[in-house]
Amino acid sequence: MLMFFLWIMWFLIVFHIIVDIFRNEDLSGLAKAGWLLFVLVVPLLGVAIYLIVQGKGISRRTGRRGYQGASDLGPYPVATSSSGGDVRDLERLAELHRAGALSQAEFEHAKHRFLAY
């Protein structure tokens, strides 16, 4: 059972590395092909070296992807923290409504989304 779990974990790690290779905007097409070939031909060594060389970039790209996903939810501000973020975002939403940037229906819809959290 432990070997099966480790085997599944290994495939998840390799899959995550391969996705990160394609997501990496700093690499050229040839460099991406080289990393992909290296990870697929010599997996243990390829993954280890990729993690050493690109380790900080992996977390940056993953975090940026998560932030972009949150911003793709719509034109309204989305609360991203539980420490007072909702209140500041609601205040900003009210300011947009007072300035005329949001109609009453848009304001009510966005306010409902905030309060639904």
Helices and strands as residue ranges (DSSP letters): H 2-23, H 29-41, H 43-71, H 85-99, H 104-115
